[in-house]
């Protein structure tokens, strides 16, 4: 059978339990293994093929990265170790999401709601952000470019639109001249990254300011959960975004510059 590989940004983990040696009584039977959660999810989904042999490992990823790979009916699953105490029900929800992506199915609303409800708990978010800060690295070029200074732009926008209330963020240009990801805000590292492609005289100041403003709005309006959906750009976010004075002209310039290709503002 051919190989299919999938990466899905999720989180789960199961800690190891150590039982003391009891001479008088046999040890209690071990609880369900992580592989059992995948087996149950696989059978519940009614996939018409032999149940794979699930080998699940927990890895110290920087954040919520988990992968599944199928080869000759052996499924290798690597899951972030961030959520050592995640309930078994969350593991099953994660299993369904990964399997649905692997076999090109749609995961159930219940699985996504279960997963999102858990990962959006404040205590869990703190653990996720801490893992990202400790294990991940943000490599940015200095904020002062050849044509634009991102720190000056941030300070001016903060005074004008946010009454100077946004906390200081680390700003910088991307190391690569990305034409797809134009801007990104990382809440764990408190960084705003703008594509180095925009540090050029051919890019209008209005467009650069708009992209920085967009990323600053992520500081004001964090990602939310609505049922089974993860909402990055809420209605409040979109309303505030359109308050940028030169919003329409910036969007037109962006479309001309990108030739209407698919681009991302995270």
ROBA-19954 format. One record per residue (C-alpha): x, y, z; residue number from 1. Coordinates in Angstrom, 1 decimal, m for minus. Each point is the difference from the previous one (the first is absolute). Layout:
<atoms>
atom u=X, v=Y, w=Z, resi=NUM
...
</atoms>
This chain:
<atoms>
atom u=0.0, v=0.0, w=0.0, resi=1
atom u=1.2, v=3.5, w=m0.8, resi=2
atom u=1.0, v=2.4, w=2.8, resi=3
atom u=m2.1, v=2.9, w=1.2, resi=4
atom u=1.3, v=2.5, w=2.4, resi=5
atom u=m1.8, v=2.8, w=1.9, resi=6
atom u=0.9, v=2.7, w=2.4, resi=7
atom u=m2.8, v=1.6, w=2.1, resi=8
atom u=0.6, v=2.6, w=2.7, resi=9
atom u=m1.6, v=m1.6, w=3.0, resi=10
atom u=0.9, v=m1.0, w=3.5, resi=11
atom u=m0.1, v=m3.0, w=2.2, resi=12
atom u=2.1, v=m2.1, w=2.3, resi=13
atom u=m0.3, v=m2.8, w=2.5, resi=14
atom u=2.4, v=m0.1, w=2.9, resi=15
atom u=1.7, v=m3.2, w=1.2, resi=16
atom u=m1.2, v=m1.6, w=3.2, resi=17
atom u=2.5, v=m2.0, w=2.1, resi=18
atom u=m1.5, v=m2.6, w=2.4, resi=19
atom u=2.0, v=m1.2, w=3.0, resi=20
atom u=0.9, v=m3.7, w=0.2, resi=21
atom u=m2.6, v=m1.9, w=2.1, resi=22
atom u=1.0, v=m3.4, w=1.2, resi=23
atom u=m3.3, v=m0.9, w=1.6, resi=24
atom u=m2.3, v=1.1, w=m2.8, resi=25
atom u=0.5, v=0.1, w=m3.8, resi=26
atom u=0.2, v=3.5, w=m1.5, resi=27
atom u=m3.2, v=1.6, w=m1.2, resi=28
atom u=m0.5, v=m0.4, w=m3.8, resi=29
atom u=1.2, v=3.0, w=m2.0, resi=30
atom u=m2.5, v=2.5, w=m1.3, resi=31
atom u=m0.8, v=0.6, w=m3.6, resi=32
atom u=3.0, v=0.8, w=m2.1, resi=33
atom u=0.2, v=3.0, w=m2.4, resi=34
atom u=m0.3, v=m2.5, w=m2.9, resi=35
atom u=m3.3, v=m1.2, w=1.4, resi=36
atom u=m1.5, v=3.5, w=m0.5, resi=37
atom u=1.0, v=m0.2, w=m3.7, resi=38
atom u=m1.4, v=m3.5, w=m0.4, resi=39
atom u=m3.3, v=1.0, w=1.5, resi=40
atom u=m0.2, v=3.2, w=m2.2, resi=41
atom u=0.9, v=m2.1, w=m3.1, resi=42
atom u=m2.8, v=m2.5, w=0.7, resi=43
atom u=m2.5, v=2.7, w=0.9, resi=44
atom u=0.6, v=1.7, w=m3.3, resi=45
atom u=m0.9, v=m3.1, w=m2.0, resi=46
atom u=3.0, v=0.0, w=m2.2, resi=47
atom u=m0.1, v=m3.0, w=m2.3, resi=48
atom u=3.5, v=m1.4, w=0.3, resi=49
atom u=2.0, v=m2.0, w=2.5, resi=50
atom u=0.6, v=1.8, w=3.3, resi=51
atom u=3.6, v=1.3, w=m0.1, resi=52
atom u=2.6, v=m0.8, w=2.7, resi=53
atom u=0.2, v=3.4, w=1.7, resi=54
atom u=3.4, v=0.9, w=1.5, resi=55
atom u=m0.4, v=3.2, w=2.0, resi=56
atom u=3.0, v=2.0, w=1.3, resi=57
atom u=m0.1, v=3.3, w=1.9, resi=58
atom u=2.6, v=2.5, w=m1.0, resi=59
atom u=1.3, v=3.3, w=1.4, resi=60
atom u=m1.3, v=2.1, w=m2.9, resi=61
atom u=0.0, v=3.8, w=0.2, resi=62
atom u=m3.8, v=0.4, w=0.3, resi=63
atom u=m2.9, v=m2.1, w=m1.3, resi=64
atom u=1.5, v=m1.9, w=m2.8, resi=65
atom u=m1.0, v=m3.6, w=m0.6, resi=66
atom u=0.4, v=m2.3, w=m3.0, resi=67
atom u=m1.3, v=m3.3, w=m1.3, resi=68
atom u=1.6, v=m2.1, w=m2.7, resi=69
atom u=m1.3, v=m3.3, w=m1.4, resi=70
atom u=2.2, v=m2.6, w=m1.7, resi=71
atom u=m0.9, v=m3.6, w=m0.6, resi=72
atom u=m2.9, v=0.2, w=2.5, resi=73
atom u=2.3, v=1.3, w=2.8, resi=74
atom u=m0.9, v=3.5, w=1.2, resi=75
atom u=2.7, v=2.0, w=1.6, resi=76
atom u=m1.4, v=2.8, w=2.1, resi=77
atom u=2.0, v=2.7, w=1.6, resi=78
atom u=m1.8, v=2.3, w=2.5, resi=79
atom u=1.1, v=3.0, w=1.9, resi=80
atom u=0.8, v=m0.7, w=3.6, resi=81
atom u=m1.4, v=3.3, w=1.2, resi=82
atom u=m3.3, v=m1.4, w=1.3, resi=83
atom u=1.3, v=m2.8, w=2.3, resi=84
atom u=m3.3, v=0.0, w=1.9, resi=85
atom u=m2.4, v=0.2, w=m2.9, resi=86
atom u=m3.0, v=m2.3, w=0.6, resi=87
atom u=m0.5, v=m3.1, w=m2.1, resi=88
atom u=m3.0, v=1.6, w=m1.6, resi=89
atom u=2.3, v=2.8, w=m1.4, resi=90
atom u=2.4, v=m2.7, w=m1.3, resi=91
atom u=m2.9, v=m1.6, w=m1.9, resi=92
atom u=m1.0, v=3.4, w=m1.4, resi=93
atom u=3.5, v=0.6, w=m1.2, resi=94
atom u=0.1, v=m3.5, w=m1.5, resi=95
atom u=m3.2, v=0.7, w=m2.0, resi=96
atom u=1.4, v=3.3, w=m1.3, resi=97
atom u=3.2, v=m1.5, w=m1.1, resi=98
atom u=m1.6, v=m3.1, w=m1.6, resi=99
atom u=m2.6, v=2.2, w=m1.7, resi=100
atom u=2.8, v=2.0, w=m1.6, resi=101
atom u=2.0, v=m3.1, w=m1.0, resi=102
atom u=m3.0, v=m1.7, w=m1.7, resi=103
atom u=m1.5, v=3.2, w=m1.3, resi=104
atom u=m3.1, v=0.0, w=2.1, resi=105
atom u=m1.6, v=2.8, w=2.0, resi=106
atom u=0.5, v=m0.3, w=3.8, resi=107
atom u=m3.2, v=0.1, w=2.0, resi=108
atom u=m1.2, v=3.2, w=1.6, resi=109
atom u=0.2, v=m1.8, w=3.4, resi=110
atom u=3.7, v=m0.9, w=m0.4, resi=111
atom u=0.9, v=3.6, w=m1.0, resi=112
atom u=m2.0, v=1.5, w=2.9, resi=113
atom u=1.5, v=m2.4, w=2.5, resi=114
atom u=3.5, v=0.8, w=m1.2, resi=115
atom u=m0.4, v=3.7, w=m0.2, resi=116
atom u=m1.8, v=0.2, w=3.4, resi=117
atom u=3.0, v=m1.6, w=1.6, resi=118
atom u=2.8, v=2.0, w=m1.8, resi=119
atom u=m1.7, v=3.3, w=0.7, resi=120
atom u=0.0, v=m0.5, w=3.7, resi=121
atom u=2.1, v=2.8, w=1.5, resi=122
atom u=2.3, v=m2.4, w=1.9, resi=123
atom u=0.6, v=m2.0, w=m3.1, resi=124
atom u=0.7, v=3.1, w=m2.1, resi=125
atom u=2.7, v=1.0, w=2.6, resi=126
atom u=1.7, v=m3.4, w=m0.4, resi=127
atom u=m0.1, v=0.2, w=m3.7, resi=128
atom u=1.5, v=3.5, w=m0.1, resi=129
atom u=2.7, v=m1.0, w=2.5, resi=130
atom u=1.0, v=m2.9, w=m2.2, resi=131
atom u=0.1, v=2.2, w=m3.1, resi=132
atom u=2.2, v=2.5, w=1.8, resi=133
atom u=2.4, v=m2.6, w=1.4, resi=134
atom u=0.3, v=m2.2, w=m3.0, resi=135
atom u=m0.7, v=2.3, w=m3.0, resi=136
atom u=2.2, v=2.7, w=m1.4, resi=137
atom u=m1.0, v=3.2, w=m1.8, resi=138
atom u=2.6, v=1.1, w=m2.5, resi=139
atom u=m0.7, v=3.5, w=m1.2, resi=140
atom u=2.0, v=2.7, w=m1.8, resi=141
atom u=0.3, v=3.3, w=1.8, resi=142
atom u=m3.1, v=2.3, w=m0.2, resi=143
atom u=1.8, v=2.8, w=m1.7, resi=144
atom u=0.1, v=m1.0, w=m3.7, resi=145
atom u=1.4, v=1.8, w=m3.0, resi=146
atom u=m3.2, v=2.0, w=m0.6, resi=147
atom u=m2.3, v=m0.6, w=3.0, resi=148
atom u=0.5, v=m0.1, w=3.8, resi=149
atom u=m2.6, v=m2.3, w=1.5, resi=150
atom u=0.5, v=1.2, w=3.6, resi=151
atom u=m0.8, v=3.6, w=m1.1, resi=152
atom u=m3.1, v=m1.2, w=m1.8, resi=153
atom u=m1.1, v=m2.1, w=3.0, resi=154
atom u=0.4, v=2.9, w=2.4, resi=155
atom u=m1.9, v=2.5, w=m2.2, resi=156
atom u=m2.9, v=m2.5, w=m0.6, resi=157
atom u=m0.1, v=m0.8, w=3.7, resi=158
atom u=m0.4, v=3.7, w=0.9, resi=159
atom u=m2.5, v=0.7, w=m2.7, resi=160
atom u=m2.3, v=m3.0, w=0.2, resi=161
atom u=0.6, v=m1.7, w=3.3, resi=162
atom u=0.7, v=3.0, w=2.3, resi=163
atom u=3.4, v=m1.4, w=0.6, resi=164
atom u=m1.5, v=m3.0, w=2.0, resi=165
atom u=1.5, v=m2.9, w=m2.0, resi=166
atom u=3.0, v=m1.5, w=1.7, resi=167
atom u=3.4, v=0.1, w=m1.7, resi=168
atom u=0.5, v=m2.7, w=m2.5, resi=169
atom u=3.2, v=m1.2, w=m1.7, resi=170
atom u=m0.2, v=1.0, w=m3.6, resi=171
atom u=2.1, v=m1.1, w=m3.0, resi=172
atom u=0.2, v=m0.8, w=m3.6, resi=173
atom u=m0.2, v=m3.6, w=m1.2, resi=174
atom u=3.2, v=m1.7, w=m1.0, resi=175
atom u=m1.5, v=m1.0, w=m3.3, resi=176
atom u=m1.8, v=2.2, w=m2.5, resi=177
atom u=m3.2, v=m1.9, w=0.4, resi=178
atom u=m2.7, v=0.8, w=m2.6, resi=179
atom u=m2.6, v=m2.2, w=1.7, resi=180
atom u=0.2, v=0.7, w=3.8, resi=181
atom u=0.0, v=3.8, w=0.1, resi=182
atom u=m0.3, v=0.5, w=3.8, resi=183
atom u=m0.1, v=m2.1, w=3.2, resi=184
atom u=m0.7, v=0.6, w=3.6, resi=185
atom u=1.3, v=m2.6, w=2.5, resi=186
atom u=m1.7, v=0.4, w=3.4, resi=187
atom u=2.4, v=m2.4, w=1.8, resi=188
atom u=3.1, v=2.0, w=m1.0, resi=189
atom u=m1.8, v=3.4, w=m0.3, resi=190
atom u=1.5, v=0.5, w=m3.4, resi=191
atom u=m1.3, v=1.7, w=m3.2, resi=192
atom u=1.7, v=m1.1, w=m3.2, resi=193
atom u=m0.5, v=1.8, w=m3.3, resi=194
atom u=1.2, v=m1.5, w=m3.3, resi=195
atom u=3.3, v=1.6, w=m1.2, resi=196
atom u=m1.5, v=0.2, w=m3.4, resi=197
atom u=m1.8, v=3.2, w=1.2, resi=198
atom u=3.1, v=1.8, w=1.0, resi=199
atom u=0.3, v=1.5, w=m3.5, resi=200
atom u=m0.8, v=3.4, w=m1.6, resi=201
atom u=m2.5, v=m1.7, w=m2.3, resi=202
atom u=m2.2, v=m0.7, w=3.1, resi=203
atom u=m2.0, v=2.9, w=1.2, resi=204
atom u=0.2, v=1.2, w=3.7, resi=205
atom u=m3.8, v=m0.5, w=0.3, resi=206
atom u=0.3, v=m3.7, w=m0.8, resi=207
atom u=2.9, v=m0.6, w=2.5, resi=208
atom u=m1.9, v=1.9, w=2.7, resi=209
atom u=m3.2, v=m2.0, w=m0.8, resi=210
atom u=1.8, v=m3.3, w=0.4, resi=211
atom u=1.6, v=1.0, w=3.3, resi=212
atom u=m3.4, v=1.3, w=1.1, resi=213
atom u=m1.6, v=m3.3, w=m0.9, resi=214
atom u=2.5, v=m1.9, w=2.2, resi=215
atom u=m0.4, v=2.4, w=2.8, resi=216
atom u=m3.8, v=m0.7, w=0.0, resi=217
atom u=0.9, v=m3.6, w=0.9, resi=218
atom u=1.4, v=1.3, w=3.2, resi=219
atom u=m3.3, v=1.7, w=0.7, resi=220
atom u=m2.3, v=m2.8, w=m1.2, resi=221
atom u=1.5, v=m3.4, w=0.8, resi=222
atom u=m1.1, v=m3.2, w=m1.7, resi=223
atom u=m3.3, v=m1.3, w=1.2, resi=224
atom u=m2.0, v=m3.2, w=0.0, resi=225
atom u=m3.5, v=m0.1, w=m1.3, resi=226
atom u=m1.3, v=m3.5, w=0.4, resi=227
atom u=2.0, v=m2.3, w=m2.2, resi=228
atom u=1.7, v=2.9, w=m1.8, resi=229
atom u=3.2, v=1.9, w=0.8, resi=230
atom u=m0.6, v=3.6, w=m0.9, resi=231
atom u=3.1, v=2.0, w=m0.8, resi=232
atom u=m1.7, v=3.1, w=m1.5, resi=233
atom u=m3.1, v=0.6, w=1.9, resi=234
atom u=m2.8, v=2.5, w=m1.0, resi=235
atom u=1.5, v=2.5, w=2.5, resi=236
atom u=3.4, v=m0.5, w=m1.6, resi=237
atom u=m1.4, v=0.6, w=m3.5, resi=238
atom u=m1.9, v=3.1, w=1.1, resi=239
atom u=3.0, v=1.5, w=1.7, resi=240
atom u=2.2, v=m0.8, w=m3.1, resi=241
atom u=m2.2, v=2.1, w=m2.2, resi=242
atom u=0.5, v=3.0, w=2.2, resi=243
atom u=3.5, v=0.3, w=m1.4, resi=244
atom u=m0.4, v=3.3, w=m2.0, resi=245
atom u=1.6, v=m1.2, w=m3.2, resi=246
atom u=m1.4, v=m3.6, w=0.2, resi=247
atom u=m1.4, v=0.0, w=m3.5, resi=248
atom u=3.0, v=1.4, w=m1.7, resi=249
atom u=2.3, v=m2.4, w=1.9, resi=250
atom u=m2.1, v=m3.0, w=m1.1, resi=251
atom u=0.1, v=1.2, w=m3.6, resi=252
atom u=3.7, v=0.4, w=0.1, resi=253
atom u=0.3, v=m3.5, w=1.6, resi=254
atom u=m2.0, v=m1.6, w=m2.8, resi=255
atom u=2.1, v=1.7, w=m2.6, resi=256
atom u=3.2, v=m0.9, w=1.6, resi=257
atom u=m0.9, v=m3.7, w=0.6, resi=258
atom u=m1.8, v=m0.3, w=m3.4, resi=259
atom u=m3.0, v=m1.4, w=2.0, resi=260
atom u=1.9, v=m3.1, w=1.0, resi=261
atom u=m0.8, v=m1.7, w=3.3, resi=262
atom u=1.8, v=1.8, w=2.8, resi=263
atom u=m0.2, v=m0.2, w=3.8, resi=264
atom u=m0.1, v=2.5, w=2.8, resi=265
atom u=0.1, v=m2.0, w=3.3, resi=266
</atoms>
